[in-house]
């Protein structure tokens, strides 16, 4: 039996074509229909760690009938962190990347702060509203650049790590569109299926019973 560990973005990142629907509601509904058939056939089980499920709930009304049906096909499970062992070099790599990203974030902050100081100096005659607008533009750019420098293609939450650890524990298959989760999932040696190919992998499981 296969074990699929599913990230929230599988349903809500509309930039990927999951082939389940044109919007999040259709994705959830059509996935639930297929997952129920596969689960009842004993071919696969579908998991979400608790933190990932909490993320999922921020996008939906958990009392909705479609959501209740979805939840009936999902096993909620946290990874057994105390029972998992990994090579030490993974953590050396993780710490080294954290250090590198912190330095990049500092560089971005210094660069944008310098740009803001120059801009404000050149526009010293701005009134209060214009000043706030000018400074606000720099703050927005700083946030975007800092986020890109420190979080892009990286594990930026414990929930991300939960996905990888649970997949490793179960010997399962990771389903995520998050580049950081995928990148570090590979480093941890877990299997993955790209979200746009999940449906084509699941459907043959049903035909095995025919």
N, CA, C and O of each residue as an XYZ file, in Angstrom:
840
protein
N       0.845     -1.198      0.000
C       0.000      0.000      0.000
C       0.880      1.248      0.000
O       1.861      1.337      0.739
N       0.511      2.195     -0.835
C       1.261      3.438     -0.913
C       0.768      4.429      0.145
O      -0.402      4.427      0.525
N       1.688      5.269      0.606
C       1.354      6.322      1.562
C       1.733      7.664      0.937
O       2.900      7.908      0.630
N       0.741      8.524      0.753
C       0.967      9.836      0.147
C       0.836     10.914      1.220
O      -0.169     10.978      1.927
N       1.850     11.750      1.334
C       1.847     12.840      2.309
C       1.666     14.141      1.539
O       2.496     14.491      0.700
N       0.591     14.850      1.822
C       0.151     15.945      0.955
C       0.299     17.308      1.629
O      -0.118     17.508      2.770
N       0.899     18.225      0.898
C       1.083     19.600      1.354
C      -0.142     20.440      0.989
O      -0.843     20.146      0.020
N      -0.387     21.477      1.771
C      -1.526     22.367      1.530
C      -1.513     22.967      0.134
O      -2.559     23.095     -0.502
N      -0.325     23.336     -0.344
C      -0.252     24.030     -1.632
C      -0.700     23.179     -2.803
O      -0.963     23.709     -3.883
N      -0.792     21.866     -2.612
C      -1.301     21.009     -3.685
C      -2.701     21.445     -4.109
O      -3.051     21.355     -5.286
N      -3.489     21.911     -3.168
C      -4.872     22.287     -3.453
C      -5.042     23.767     -3.800
O      -5.966     24.133     -4.526
N      -4.157     24.611     -3.286
C      -4.398     26.052     -3.388
C      -3.438     26.803     -4.299
O      -3.681     27.968     -4.613
N      -2.368     26.174     -4.725
C      -1.449     26.815     -5.668
C      -1.966     26.578     -7.077
O      -1.733     25.523     -7.666
N      -2.663     27.561     -7.608
C      -3.310     27.401     -8.909
C      -2.341     27.579    -10.071
O      -2.735     27.465    -11.232
N      -1.077     27.859     -9.766
C      -0.074     27.950    -10.825
C       0.313     26.569    -11.336
O       0.864     26.437    -12.429
N       0.023     25.542    -10.545
C       0.278     24.177    -10.992
C      -1.036     23.560    -11.454
O      -2.089     23.811    -10.868
N      -0.970     22.771    -12.481
C      -2.159     22.112    -13.014
C      -2.223     20.694    -12.471
O      -1.555     19.796    -12.983
N      -3.029     20.495    -11.433
C      -3.125     19.172    -10.819
C      -4.017     18.231    -11.610
O      -4.024     17.026    -11.360
N      -4.768     18.768    -12.560
C      -5.708     17.990    -13.367
C      -6.922     17.521    -12.562
O      -7.705     16.695    -13.033
N      -7.073     18.053    -11.342
C      -8.251     17.725    -10.546
C      -9.341     18.783    -10.690
O     -10.519     18.487    -10.489
N      -8.966     20.000    -11.031
C      -9.954     21.056    -11.153
C      -9.319     22.373    -11.524
O      -8.096     22.502    -11.578
N     -10.178     23.361    -11.781
C      -9.711     24.680    -12.203
C      -9.533     25.649    -11.042
O      -8.983     26.737    -11.216
N      -9.994     25.258     -9.865
C      -9.852     26.106     -8.682
C      -9.694     25.217     -7.456
O      -9.790     23.993     -7.548
N      -9.452     25.838     -6.316
C      -9.181     25.079     -5.097
C     -10.361     24.190     -4.703
O     -10.171     23.048     -4.286
N     -11.575     24.718     -4.837
C     -12.753     23.939     -4.454
C     -12.878     22.678     -5.295
O     -13.167     21.603     -4.770
N     -12.660     22.809     -6.610
C     -12.722     21.640     -7.487
C     -11.584     20.672     -7.186
O     -11.773     19.456     -7.209
N     -10.405     21.215     -6.903
C      -9.268     20.357     -6.561
C      -9.592     19.474     -5.363
O      -9.347     18.268     -5.379
N     -10.146     20.090     -4.329
C     -10.469     19.357     -3.105
C     -11.564     18.334     -3.360
O     -11.462     17.185     -2.929
N     -12.611     18.753     -4.063
C     -13.749     17.875     -4.317
C     -13.367     16.664     -5.157
O     -13.684     15.529     -4.802
N     -12.686     16.911     -6.272
C     -12.334     15.814     -7.176
C     -11.268     14.902     -6.573
O     -11.282     13.691     -6.788
N     -10.351     15.491     -5.821
C      -9.360     14.660     -5.135
C     -10.053     13.744     -4.133
O      -9.714     12.565     -4.034
N     -11.019     14.278     -3.389
C     -11.724     13.496     -2.373
C     -12.433     12.302     -2.989
O     -12.428     11.207     -2.425
N     -13.043     12.517     -4.147
C     -13.753     11.423     -4.828
C     -12.795     10.299     -5.185
O     -13.072      9.127     -4.927
N     -11.658     10.668     -5.784
C     -10.679      9.655     -6.188
C     -10.019      9.011     -4.973
O      -9.824      7.796     -4.939
N      -9.677      9.825     -3.978
C      -9.016      9.301     -2.779
C      -9.910      8.305     -2.041
O      -9.425      7.301     -1.521
N     -11.206      8.580     -1.996
C     -12.129      7.674     -1.307
C     -12.172      6.314     -1.991
O     -12.162      5.278     -1.325
N     -12.219      6.316     -3.317
C     -12.240      5.052     -4.062
C     -10.962      4.255     -3.828
O     -11.000      3.043     -3.616
N      -9.838      4.950     -3.870
C      -8.544      4.284     -3.701
C      -8.377      3.775     -2.274
O      -7.868      2.676     -2.051
N      -8.806      4.579     -1.318
C      -8.710      4.176      0.089
C      -9.557      2.948      0.365
O      -9.104      2.019      1.034
N     -10.786      2.931     -0.145
C     -11.683      1.797      0.077
C     -11.194      0.545     -0.636
O     -11.480     -0.574     -0.210
N     -10.455      0.740     -1.727
C      -9.887     -0.402     -2.449
C      -8.627     -0.926     -1.766
O      -8.072     -1.950     -2.165
N      -8.181     -0.213     -0.731
C      -7.008     -0.644      0.010
C      -5.704     -0.461     -0.735
O      -4.732     -1.173     -0.481
N      -5.678      0.496     -1.657
C      -4.493      0.698     -2.495
C      -3.560      1.789     -1.975
O      -2.361      1.761     -2.252
N      -4.095      2.741     -1.231
C      -3.262      3.847     -0.757
C      -3.938      4.541      0.418
O      -5.150      4.446      0.610
N      -3.124      5.237      1.191
C      -3.616      6.083      2.266
C      -3.020      7.476      2.093
O      -1.923      7.638      1.559
N      -3.758      8.465      2.552
C      -3.367      9.862      2.352
C      -3.222     10.547      3.712
O      -4.093     10.438      4.575
N      -2.118     11.247      3.881
C      -1.762     11.812      5.184
C      -1.534     13.317      5.116
O      -1.149     13.869      4.085
N      -1.787     13.958      6.258
C      -1.379     15.340      6.488
C      -0.882     15.447      7.923
O      -1.564     14.981      8.836
N       0.285     16.047      8.153
C       0.692     16.334      9.529
C      -0.239     17.390     10.134
O      -0.804     18.194      9.393
N      -0.412     17.409     11.448
C      -1.324     18.366     12.088
C      -1.060     19.821     11.720
O      -2.002     20.581     11.493
N       0.205     20.216     11.659
C       0.501     21.614     11.332
C       0.086     21.944      9.902
O      -0.370     23.054      9.628
N       0.237     21.007      9.009
C      -0.181     21.224      7.623
C      -1.699     21.315      7.547
O      -2.238     22.126      6.794
N      -2.386     20.489      8.320
C      -3.848     20.550      8.337
C      -4.321     21.898      8.874
O      -5.302     22.450      8.377
N      -3.640     22.429      9.876
C      -4.001     23.748     10.396
C      -3.831     24.819      9.320
O      -4.647     25.736      9.225
N      -2.782     24.707      8.516
C      -2.614     25.619      7.381
C      -3.789     25.477      6.417
O      -4.335     26.469      5.934
N      -4.164     24.241      6.146
C      -5.280     23.958      5.244
C      -6.557     24.629      5.741
O      -7.314     25.192      4.951
N      -6.792     24.569      7.040
C      -8.010     25.138      7.622
C      -8.066     26.660      7.500
O      -9.151     27.238      7.570
N      -6.935     27.311      7.321
C      -6.954     28.768      7.162
C      -7.532     29.184      5.816
O      -7.847     30.357      5.616
N      -7.677     28.233      4.889
C      -8.194     28.537      3.556
C      -9.641     28.095      3.356
O     -10.263     28.461      2.360
N     -10.185     27.310      4.292
C     -11.499     26.707      4.063
C     -12.390     26.859      5.290
O     -11.937     27.221      6.376
N     -13.662     26.571      5.082
C     -14.624     26.476      6.175
C     -14.702     25.008      6.567
O     -15.250     24.195      5.822
N     -14.166     24.666      7.712
C     -14.061     23.255      8.083
C     -15.415     22.588      8.301
O     -15.498     21.361      8.352
N     -16.480     23.386      8.431
C     -17.814     22.801      8.595
C     -18.478     22.487      7.257
O     -19.530     21.848      7.223
N     -17.874     22.929      6.158
C     -18.419     22.683      4.825
C     -18.464     21.181      4.539
O     -17.552     20.444      4.914
N     -19.523     20.738      3.878
C     -19.709     19.311      3.601
C     -18.575     18.746      2.756
O     -18.114     17.631      2.999
N     -18.125     19.511      1.765
C     -17.026     19.058      0.905
C     -15.750     18.865      1.725
O     -14.993     17.920      1.499
N     -15.524     19.762      2.668
C     -14.331     19.663      3.505
C     -14.441     18.470      4.446
O     -13.456     17.771      4.683
N     -15.623     18.237      4.977
C     -15.824     17.079      5.836
C     -15.569     15.780      5.074
O     -14.989     14.837      5.612
N     -16.002     15.743      3.833
C     -15.756     14.564      3.006
C     -14.259     14.393      2.752
O     -13.730     13.282      2.793
N     -13.593     15.508      2.491
C     -12.144     15.469      2.287
C     -11.447     14.906      3.524
O     -10.589     14.031      3.418
N     -11.824     15.416      4.698
C     -11.180     14.999      5.942
C     -11.392     13.519      6.235
O     -10.557     12.883      6.879
N     -12.503     12.974      5.765
C     -12.776     11.555      6.001
C     -11.814     10.647      5.244
O     -11.724      9.452      5.524
N     -11.101     11.224      4.288
C     -10.156     10.432      3.498
C      -8.700     10.742      3.835
O      -7.785     10.241      3.182
N      -8.491     11.569      4.858
C      -7.146     11.981      5.249
C      -6.811     11.448      6.641
O      -7.609     11.573      7.570
N      -5.647     10.864      6.774
C      -5.135     10.465      8.083
C      -4.246     11.593      8.600
O      -3.292     11.998      7.935
N      -4.564     12.089      9.775
C      -3.765     13.154     10.378
C      -2.737     12.510     11.305
O      -3.089     11.829     12.267
N      -1.473     12.735     11.000
C      -0.416     12.077     11.774
C       0.814     12.969     11.875
O       1.272     13.525     10.877
N       1.337     13.099     13.072
C       2.599     13.811     13.275
C       3.752     12.822     13.165
O       3.594     11.654     13.520
N       4.900     13.264     12.684
C       6.047     12.350     12.609
C       6.571     12.007     13.999
O       6.509     12.825     14.917
N       7.092     10.779     14.144
C       7.750     10.379     15.391
C       9.182     10.895     15.355
O      10.091     10.198     14.903
N       9.373     12.096     15.825
C      10.684     12.735     15.700
C      11.773     12.004     16.483
O      12.932     12.000     16.068
N      11.417     11.389     17.603
C      12.421     10.726     18.434
C      12.923      9.424     17.820
O      13.974      8.917     18.212
N      12.181      8.883     16.863
C      12.539      7.582     16.299
C      13.221      7.670     14.944
O      13.480      6.643     14.316
N      13.517      8.885     14.483
C      14.110      9.056     13.161
C      15.580      9.423     13.281
O      15.963     10.258     14.101
N      16.397      8.783     12.450
C      17.830      9.058     12.432
C      18.251      9.503     11.041
O      17.799      8.954     10.037
N      19.131     10.513     10.994
C      19.609     11.028      9.713
C      21.113     11.249      9.785
O      21.658     11.478     10.865
N      21.784     11.180      8.639
C      23.222     11.473      8.613
C      23.493     12.889      9.109
O      22.739     13.816      8.814
N      24.566     13.044      9.857
C      24.897     14.351     10.427
C      25.161     15.393      9.359
O      24.944     16.582      9.595
N      25.633     14.971      8.173
C      25.978     15.961      7.149
C      24.769     16.744      6.660
O      24.910     17.865      6.172
N      23.571     16.156      6.790
C      22.360     16.891      6.419
C      22.212     18.128      7.302
O      21.874     19.208      6.818
N      22.463     17.964      8.575
C      22.292     19.075      9.507
C      23.422     20.090      9.386
O      23.218     21.283      9.608
N      24.613     19.612      9.035
C      25.689     20.556      8.731
C      25.298     21.422      7.540
O      25.501     22.636      7.545
N      24.729     20.771      6.507
C      24.282     21.517      5.324
C      23.191     22.517      5.685
O      23.184     23.645      5.194
N      22.270     22.092      6.549
C      21.156     22.954      6.944
C      21.657     24.186      7.702
O      21.235     25.309      7.426
N      22.560     23.962      8.659
C      23.098     25.081      9.437
C      23.917     26.012      8.549
O      23.838     27.232      8.685
N      24.701     25.438      7.642
C      25.515     26.256      6.749
C      24.635     27.118      5.848
O      24.941     28.286      5.606
N      23.549     26.544      5.358
C      22.656     27.335      4.506
C      21.951     28.420      5.312
O      21.759     29.531      4.818
N      21.566     28.109      6.540
C      20.948     29.127      7.397
C      21.905     30.303      7.610
O      21.497     31.462      7.544
N      23.177     29.995      7.866
C      24.173     31.047      8.058
C      24.326     31.888      6.793
O      24.392     33.116      6.852
N      24.382     31.201      5.639
C      24.542     31.898      4.366
C      23.343     32.794      4.079
O      23.506     33.924      3.618
N      22.153     32.298      4.346
C      20.948     33.077      4.070
C      20.818     34.262      5.026
O      20.344     35.329      4.637
N      21.236     34.075      6.266
C      21.214     35.193      7.214
C      22.139     36.312      6.733
O      21.808     37.492      6.845
N      23.301     35.930      6.196
C      24.241     36.924      5.676
C      23.657     37.634      4.463
O      23.784     38.851      4.330
N      23.015     36.873      3.576
C      22.384     37.475      2.402
C      21.266     38.423      2.816
O      21.098     39.488      2.221
N      20.501     38.039      3.835
C      19.437     38.908      4.328
C      19.989     40.209      4.883
O      19.399     41.273      4.699
N      21.134     40.117      5.568
C      21.782     41.313      6.099
C      22.254     42.221      4.969
O      22.102     43.441      5.043
N      22.829     41.625      3.920
C      23.280     42.411      2.774
C      22.119     43.137      2.104
O      22.230     44.312      1.754
N      21.014     42.434      1.928
C      19.828     43.031      1.320
C      19.331     44.197      2.167
O      18.992     45.255      1.636
N      19.287     44.004      3.484
C      18.811     45.056      4.388
C      19.691     46.294      4.307
O      19.195     47.419      4.235
N      21.001     46.075      4.321
C      21.931     47.204      4.239
C      21.796     47.936      2.911
O      21.817     49.166      2.865
N      21.657     47.180      1.841
C      21.534     47.765      0.509
C      20.275     48.613      0.396
O      20.317     49.742     -0.094
N      19.151     48.061      0.855
C      17.884     48.781      0.732
C      17.827     49.969      1.684
O      17.216     50.990      1.369
N      18.461     49.841      2.846
C      18.515     50.960      3.781
C      19.307     52.121      3.178
O      18.935     53.284      3.330
N      20.407     51.788      2.488
C      21.193     52.819      1.817
C      20.405     53.506      0.724
O      20.472     54.726      0.578
N      19.652     52.722     -0.052
C      18.822     53.299     -1.114
C      17.755     54.224     -0.539
O      17.473     55.285     -1.095
N      17.168     53.809      0.580
C      16.124     54.624      1.209
C      16.700     55.946      1.707
O      16.080     56.999      1.555
N      17.888     55.883      2.301
C      18.518     57.101      2.818
C      18.820     58.082      1.689
O      18.600     59.285      1.830
N      19.324     57.567      0.569
C      19.622     58.423     -0.579
C      18.347     59.053     -1.129
O      18.306     60.243     -1.443
N      17.308     58.227     -1.239
C      16.053     58.703     -1.813
C      15.450     59.808     -0.952
O      15.010     60.839     -1.462
N      15.435     59.580      0.355
C      14.856     60.566      1.269
C      15.688     61.847      1.281
O      15.140     62.946      1.363
N      17.017     61.705      1.198
C      17.897     62.878      1.187
C      17.655     63.731     -0.056
O      17.626     64.960      0.016
N      17.479     63.054     -1.207
C      17.260     63.780     -2.460
C      15.881     64.434     -2.511
O      15.647     65.379     -3.264
N      14.966     63.896     -1.678
C      13.603     64.425     -1.672
C      13.280     65.012     -0.296
O      12.216     64.755      0.268
N      14.198     65.788      0.223
C      14.056     66.316      1.581
C      12.892     67.287      1.733
O      12.465     67.585      2.849
N      12.384     67.777      0.616
C      11.285     68.735      0.675
C       9.912     68.060      0.629
O       8.893     68.735      0.480
N       9.882     66.740      0.755
C       8.608     66.020      0.696
C       7.730     66.360      1.896
O       8.222     66.569      3.005
N       6.411     66.413      1.653
C       5.509     66.576      2.790
C       5.352     65.219      3.490
O       5.892     64.214      3.029
N       4.624     65.197      4.584
C       4.531     63.997      5.421
C       3.977     62.800      4.651
O       4.512     61.696      4.754
N       2.908     63.011      3.882
C       2.279     61.910      3.150
C       3.207     61.371      2.067
O       3.354     60.159      1.910
N       3.833     62.282      1.319
C       4.751     61.860      0.261
C       5.958     61.130      0.848
O       6.455     60.164      0.267
N       6.421     61.603      2.005
C       7.553     60.951      2.672
C       7.182     59.519      3.064
O       7.950     58.586      2.829
N       6.001     59.353      3.662
C       5.561     58.025      4.078
C       5.415     57.096      2.879
O       5.736     55.910      2.966
N       4.934     57.630      1.764
C       4.780     56.821      0.561
C       6.139     56.373      0.035
O       6.331     55.205     -0.301
N       7.083     57.319     -0.031
C       8.425     56.998     -0.518
C       9.098     55.964      0.375
O       9.669     54.987     -0.111
N       9.027     56.187      1.680
C       9.650     55.257      2.614
C       8.953     53.896      2.575
O       9.597     52.853      2.691
N       7.629     53.923      2.410
C       6.866     52.676      2.347
C       7.250     51.820      1.158
O       7.258     50.592      1.246
N       7.571     52.470      0.038
C       8.003     51.727     -1.148
C       9.303     50.980     -0.879
O       9.493     49.852     -1.336
N      10.190     51.621     -0.134
C      11.458     50.965      0.214
C      11.231     49.803      1.183
O      11.883     48.765      1.077
N      10.315     49.979      2.116
C      10.000     48.908      3.063
C       9.446     47.696      2.322
O       9.809     46.559      2.622
N       8.563     47.944      1.349
C       7.988     46.857      0.558
C       9.068     46.107     -0.207
O       9.089     44.876     -0.223
N       9.967     46.860     -0.844
C      11.059     46.218     -1.585
C      11.973     45.429     -0.650
O      12.436     44.340     -0.987
N      12.222     45.995      0.525
C      13.065     45.304      1.497
C      12.438     43.977      1.908
O      13.120     42.954      1.967
N      11.155     43.998      2.188
C      10.469     42.766      2.587
C      10.540     41.713      1.486
O      10.818     40.545      1.756
N      10.289     42.128      0.245
C      10.312     41.188     -0.878
C      11.704     40.599     -1.078
O      11.859     39.390     -1.244
N      12.706     41.461     -1.060
C      14.077     40.997     -1.287
C      14.575     40.145     -0.115
O      15.278     39.154     -0.314
N      14.206     40.538      1.097
C      14.623     39.775      2.278
C      13.987     38.386      2.270
O      14.636     37.388      2.582
N      12.703     38.343      1.909
C      12.003     37.062      1.833
C      12.648     36.158      0.786
O      12.820     34.960      1.014
N      13.002     36.731     -0.354
C      13.641     35.955     -1.405
C      15.005     35.440     -0.957
O      15.371     34.301     -1.246
N      15.747     36.279     -0.254
C      17.099     35.904      0.172
C      17.102     34.852      1.269
O      17.986     33.996      1.298
N      16.133     34.900      2.166
C      16.174     34.031      3.342
C      15.220     32.844      3.290
O      15.423     31.864      4.008
N      14.173     32.911      2.447
C      13.161     31.859      2.497
C      12.975     31.091      1.201
O      12.494     29.958      1.230
N      13.337     31.666      0.073
C      13.113     31.001     -1.207
C      13.889     29.687     -1.288
O      15.091     29.647     -1.024
N      13.187     28.611     -1.657
C      13.774     27.274     -1.817
C      14.416     26.765     -0.526
O      15.432     26.071     -0.556
N      13.808     27.122      0.606
C      14.352     26.723      1.902
C      13.209     26.275      2.800
O      12.048     26.598      2.544
N      13.536     25.531      3.854
C      12.534     25.148      4.840
C      12.272     26.347      5.743
O      13.106     26.691      6.581
N      11.122     26.979      5.574
C      10.865     28.200      6.341
C       9.838     28.012      7.444
O       9.349     28.990      8.010
N       9.504     26.751      7.759
C       8.581     26.502      8.865
C       8.759     25.073      9.367
O       9.255     24.205      8.648
N       8.343     24.843     10.619
C       8.378     23.496     11.183
C       7.414     22.589     10.426
O       7.649     21.386     10.310
N       6.330     23.167      9.913
C       5.358     22.386      9.143
C       6.013     21.770      7.910
O       5.709     20.635      7.544
N       6.913     22.518      7.271
C       7.633     21.979      6.114
C       8.447     20.753      6.512
O       8.459     19.747      5.803
N       9.126     20.847      7.649
C       9.937     19.724      8.118
C       9.063     18.534      8.491
O       9.456     17.387      8.279
N       7.878     18.798      9.047
C       6.936     17.718      9.369
C       6.619     16.880      8.135
O       6.575     15.652      8.204
N       6.398     17.548      7.011
C       6.093     16.831      5.769
C       7.206     15.858      5.405
O       6.955     14.698      5.078
N       8.432     16.347      5.466
C       9.580     15.523      5.078
C       9.783     14.365      6.054
O       9.999     13.227      5.637
N       9.715     14.658      7.352
C       9.949     13.616      8.353
C       8.872     12.542      8.314
O       9.174     11.357      8.457
N       7.612     12.945      8.121
C       6.539     11.957      8.051
C       6.686     11.092      6.806
O       6.460      9.883      6.859
N       7.062     11.701      5.694
C       7.285     10.933      4.471
C       8.408      9.927      4.674
O       8.305      8.777      4.248
N       9.475     10.363      5.325
C      10.605      9.474      5.609
C      10.187      8.337      6.522
O      10.536      7.181      6.284
N       9.445      8.661      7.560
C       9.012      7.658      8.535
C       8.153      6.570      7.897
O       8.326      5.385      8.180
N       7.233      6.981      7.039
C       6.286      6.039      6.433
C       6.827      5.370      5.178
O       6.214      4.444      4.646
N       7.981      5.843      4.705
C       8.462      5.348      3.412
C       7.492      5.746      2.322
O       7.296      5.023      1.344
N       6.882      6.921      2.507
C       5.809      7.362      1.621
C       6.287      8.206      0.462
O       7.474      8.246      0.140
N       5.332      8.879     -0.155
C       5.584      9.721     -1.318
C       5.115     11.134     -0.997
O       3.969     11.343     -0.601
N       5.996     12.083     -1.168
C       5.723     13.482     -0.846
C       5.066     14.188     -2.022
O       5.517     14.079     -3.161
N       3.980     14.923     -1.724
C       3.279     15.705     -2.738
C       3.301     17.163     -2.304
O       2.598     17.547     -1.370
N       4.103     17.968     -2.976
C       4.217     19.381     -2.619
C       4.690     20.179     -3.820
O       5.425     19.677     -4.670
N       4.250     21.446     -3.876
C       4.722     22.362     -4.911
C       5.728     23.357     -4.345
O       6.196     24.245     -5.056
N       6.059     23.208     -3.070
C       6.999     24.112     -2.406
C       8.427     23.717     -2.783
O       8.865     22.603     -2.494
N       9.146     24.630     -3.424
C      10.491     24.312     -3.896
C      11.439     23.985     -2.749
O      12.324     23.142     -2.893
N      11.255     24.649     -1.611
C      12.094     24.364     -0.458
C      11.837     22.978      0.097
O      12.780     22.257      0.425
N      10.576     22.596      0.207
C      10.212     21.269      0.703
C      10.748     20.190     -0.232
O      11.315     19.196      0.223
N      10.572     20.383     -1.530
C      11.053     19.404     -2.505
C      12.578     19.296     -2.449
O      13.128     18.194     -2.425
N      13.245     20.428     -2.428
C      14.714     20.437     -2.427
C      15.275     19.708     -1.214
O      16.184     18.887     -1.340
N      14.729     20.012     -0.033
C      15.249     19.370      1.165
C      14.700     17.963      1.342
O      15.337     17.128      1.985
N      13.532     17.691      0.783
C      13.038     16.318      0.776
C      13.993     15.405      0.020
O      14.248     14.277      0.443
N      14.512     15.887     -1.083
C      15.496     15.117     -1.844
C      16.764     14.915     -1.037
O      17.386     13.854     -1.085
N      17.143     15.956     -0.287
C      18.351     15.841      0.540
C      18.163     14.780      1.615
O      19.115     14.091      1.981
N      16.935     14.644      2.125
C      16.635     13.634      3.134
C      16.351     12.267      2.506
O      16.187     11.274      3.215
N      16.295     12.225      1.183
C      16.132     10.953      0.487
C      14.712     10.435      0.403
O      14.508      9.226      0.293
N      13.714     11.325      0.453
C      12.329     10.860      0.355
C      11.872     10.835     -1.101
O      12.397     11.553     -1.952
N      10.892      9.998     -1.355
C      10.317      9.921     -2.699
C       9.314     11.055     -2.891
O       8.762     11.584     -1.926
N       9.091     11.412     -4.137
C       8.163     12.503     -4.438
C       7.432     12.228     -5.749
O       7.913     11.488     -6.607
N       6.279     12.834     -5.878
C       5.566     12.891     -7.154
C       5.191     14.347     -7.371
O       4.622     14.983     -6.484
N       5.506     14.873     -8.539
C       5.130     16.254     -8.834
C       3.612     16.360     -8.840
O       2.940     15.478     -9.374
N       3.056     17.426     -8.255
C       1.602     17.550     -8.120
C       0.825     17.351     -9.412
O      -0.264     16.778     -9.400
N       1.375     17.819    -10.525
C       0.650     17.713    -11.790
C       0.561     16.277    -12.310
O      -0.176     16.004    -13.257
N       1.313     15.357    -11.690
C       1.287     13.969    -12.137
C       0.642     13.027    -11.127
O       0.599     11.817    -11.352
N       0.141     13.564    -10.019
C      -0.436     12.697     -8.994
C      -1.656     11.947     -9.507
O      -1.779     10.741     -9.293
N      -2.553     12.645    -10.180
C      -3.777     11.997    -10.648
C      -3.466     10.845    -11.591
O      -4.072      9.778    -11.492
N      -2.524     11.053    -12.503
C      -2.183     10.000    -13.465
C      -1.506      8.818    -12.784
O      -1.501      7.713    -13.327
N      -0.932      9.038    -11.598
C      -0.348      7.922    -10.861
C      -1.394      7.193    -10.022
O      -1.297      5.983     -9.818
N      -2.392      7.929     -9.537
C      -3.409      7.316     -8.686
C      -4.428      6.496     -9.470
O      -4.830      5.420     -9.028
N      -4.841      6.989    -10.613
C      -5.914      6.322    -11.363
C      -5.608      4.866    -11.705
O      -6.513      4.036    -11.618
N      -4.383      4.514    -12.090
C      -4.105      3.099    -12.376
C      -4.270      2.183    -11.170
O      -4.455      0.977    -11.339
N      -4.208      2.727     -9.960
C      -4.403      1.900     -8.774
C      -5.799      1.297     -8.746
O      -5.996      0.185     -8.254
N      -6.773      2.043     -9.280
C      -8.143      1.532     -9.322
C      -8.301      0.445    -10.367
O      -9.024     -0.527    -10.148
N      -7.636      0.599    -11.494
C      -7.771     -0.381    -12.580
C      -7.177     -1.728    -12.205
O      -7.484     -2.737    -12.839
N      -6.323     -1.758    -11.175
C      -5.734     -3.020    -10.739
C      -6.784     -3.960    -10.173
O      -6.583     -5.173    -10.132
N      -7.915     -3.392     -9.733
C      -8.991     -4.219     -9.169
C      -9.958     -4.721    -10.222
O     -10.777     -5.599     -9.952
N      -9.867     -4.163    -11.428
C     -10.842     -4.499    -12.469
C     -10.470     -5.802    -13.177
O     -11.181     -6.237    -14.082
